[in-house]
Protein backbone atom coordinates (compact mmCIF):
# COMPACT_ATOMS: atom_id res chain seq x y z
CA UNK A 1 0.00 0.00 0.00
CA UNK A 2 1.02 3.58 -0.51
CA UNK A 3 3.05 4.89 2.39
CA UNK A 4 4.58 8.32 2.92
CA UNK A 5 6.70 9.12 5.96
CA UNK A 6 7.88 12.66 6.61
CA UNK A 7 10.83 13.53 8.82
CA UNK A 8 13.16 16.40 9.64
CA UNK A 9 10.84 18.80 11.42
CA UNK A 10 11.74 20.64 14.59
CA UNK A 11 12.23 23.98 16.28
CA UNK A 12 14.27 26.59 14.42
CA UNK A 13 14.93 30.28 14.96
CA UNK A 14 13.67 32.90 12.49
CA UNK A 15 16.08 33.18 9.58
CA UNK A 16 17.22 29.60 10.04
CA UNK A 17 17.05 26.59 7.76
CA UNK A 18 15.58 23.13 7.92
CA UNK A 19 15.42 20.19 5.51
CA UNK A 20 12.39 17.93 5.44
CA UNK A 21 12.33 14.52 3.82
CA UNK A 22 9.52 12.25 2.71
CA UNK A 23 10.19 8.54 2.21
CA UNK A 24 7.79 6.84 -0.18
CA UNK A 25 6.88 3.21 -0.69
CA UNK A 26 4.12 1.04 -2.13
CA UNK A 27 3.94 2.67 -5.55
CA UNK A 28 6.11 3.52 -8.54
CA UNK A 29 7.77 6.60 -7.13
CA UNK A 30 9.77 7.48 -10.23
CA UNK A 31 6.60 7.95 -12.27
CA UNK A 32 4.73 10.03 -9.70
CA UNK A 33 4.73 13.81 -9.31
CA UNK A 34 4.99 14.78 -5.67
CA UNK A 35 3.85 17.76 -3.61
CA UNK A 36 4.43 19.33 -0.23
CA UNK A 37 1.64 20.97 1.74
CA UNK A 38 1.43 22.56 5.15
CA UNK A 39 -1.24 23.29 7.71
CA UNK A 40 -0.88 25.99 10.33
CA UNK A 41 -3.02 25.96 13.51
CA UNK A 42 -6.54 27.11 12.75
CA UNK A 43 -5.91 27.30 9.02
CA UNK A 44 -6.66 25.15 6.01
CA UNK A 45 -4.01 22.92 4.52
CA UNK A 46 -2.20 24.78 1.73
CA UNK A 47 -0.12 23.59 -1.19
CA UNK A 48 3.44 24.94 -1.20
CA UNK A 49 5.58 22.99 -3.66
CA UNK A 50 5.36 20.52 -6.55
CA UNK A 51 7.87 18.48 -8.51
CA UNK A 52 7.40 16.42 -11.66
CA UNK A 53 8.19 12.70 -11.72
CA UNK A 54 11.64 13.19 -13.24
CA UNK A 55 12.34 16.27 -11.18
CA UNK A 56 12.74 18.44 -14.26
CA UNK A 57 10.11 20.99 -13.27
CA UNK A 58 9.09 22.53 -9.99
CA UNK A 59 6.44 24.98 -8.86
CA UNK A 60 6.06 26.96 -5.64
CA UNK A 61 3.44 28.94 -3.82
CA UNK A 62 4.22 32.63 -3.70
CA UNK A 63 4.54 32.44 0.08
CA UNK A 64 7.65 30.22 -0.16
CA UNK A 65 9.09 31.06 -3.59
CA UNK A 66 12.76 31.91 -3.37
CA UNK A 67 13.09 30.43 0.13
CA UNK A 68 12.09 26.78 -0.28
CA UNK A 69 13.44 24.20 -2.73
CA UNK A 70 11.79 20.88 -3.55
CA UNK A 71 13.93 18.03 -4.87
CA UNK A 72 13.73 14.29 -5.27
CA UNK A 73 15.91 11.22 -5.47
CA UNK A 74 14.20 8.53 -7.52
CA UNK A 75 16.87 6.00 -6.60
CA UNK A 76 16.06 6.42 -2.91
CA UNK A 77 12.31 7.09 -3.28
CA UNK A 78 12.54 10.33 -1.37
CA UNK A 79 11.34 13.88 -1.91
CA UNK A 80 12.90 16.67 0.12
CA UNK A 81 11.98 20.22 1.00
CA UNK A 82 14.89 22.53 1.79
CA UNK A 83 13.61 25.53 3.72
CA UNK A 84 15.66 28.65 4.37
CA UNK A 85 15.05 32.17 5.66
CA UNK A 86 12.33 30.70 7.82
CA UNK A 87 9.70 32.99 9.32
CA UNK A 88 7.36 32.51 12.27
CA UNK A 89 4.50 32.27 9.78
CA UNK A 90 6.11 29.13 8.34
CA UNK A 91 5.16 27.34 11.55
CA UNK A 92 2.93 24.43 10.54
CA UNK A 93 2.68 20.70 10.11
CA UNK A 94 4.26 19.79 6.79
CA UNK A 95 2.92 16.95 4.66
CA UNK A 96 3.97 15.26 1.45
CA UNK A 97 1.32 14.07 -0.95
CA UNK A 98 0.99 11.80 -3.95
CA UNK A 99 -2.03 11.16 -6.14
CA UNK A 100 -2.42 7.63 -7.42
CA UNK A 101 -5.32 6.56 -9.64
CA UNK A 102 -7.15 9.74 -8.72
CA UNK A 103 -6.80 9.24 -4.97
CA UNK A 104 -4.68 11.47 -2.71
CA UNK A 105 -2.31 9.90 -0.21
CA UNK A 106 -0.75 11.82 2.67
CA UNK A 107 1.94 11.18 5.18
CA UNK A 108 1.44 11.72 8.90
CA UNK A 109 3.16 15.09 8.78
CA UNK A 110 6.13 16.63 10.55
CA UNK A 111 5.93 19.69 12.80
CA UNK A 112 8.00 22.76 11.99
CA UNK A 113 8.08 25.53 14.57
CA UNK A 114 9.84 28.81 13.82
CA UNK A 115 10.36 30.77 17.01
CA UNK A 116 13.03 32.58 18.96
QUIGIMO-V547525 format. One record per residue. SS is DSSP state (H for helix, E for strand, - for the rest). OMEGA is omega in whole degrees, -180 to 180 (999 if undefined). Layout:
{{SS,OMEGA} {SS,OMEGA}}
//
This chain:
{{-,-180} {-,178} {E,177} {E,-178} {E,179} {E,176} {E,174} {-,180} {-,179} {E,179} {E,-180} {E,179} {-,175} {-,-176} {-,-179} {-,-178} {-,178} {E,178} {E,177} {E,177} {E,177} {E,178} {E,-175} {E,176} {E,175} {-,177} {-,-179} {-,-173} {H,-173} {H,179} {H,-174} {-,169} {-,-178} {E,180} {E,169} {E,175} {E,172} {E,179} {E,177} {-,-180} {-,177} {-,-179} {-,177} {-,176} {-,-178} {E,175} {E,179} {E,-178} {E,-177} {E,176} {E,179} {-,-174} {-,-180} {-,-179} {-,-175} {-,180} {-,178} {E,176} {E,-178} {E,169} {-,-179} {-,-176} {-,-178} {-,-177} {-,-180} {-,180} {-,-178} {E,177} {E,176} {E,178} {E,-180} {E,175} {E,-175} {-,175} {-,-179} {-,-178} {-,178} {E,172} {E,-175} {E,174} {E,176} {E,-176} {E,178} {-,-178} {-,-175} {-,-178} {-,177} {H,-180} {H,173} {H,178} {-,-175} {E,166} {E,-176} {E,-177} {E,166} {E,-174} {E,171} {E,175} {E,180} {E,-180} {-,176} {-,-179} {E,177} {E,175} {E,-176} {E,169} {-,-179} {-,178} {-,176} {E,-175} {E,172} {E,179} {E,179} {E,-175} {-,176} {-,999}}
//
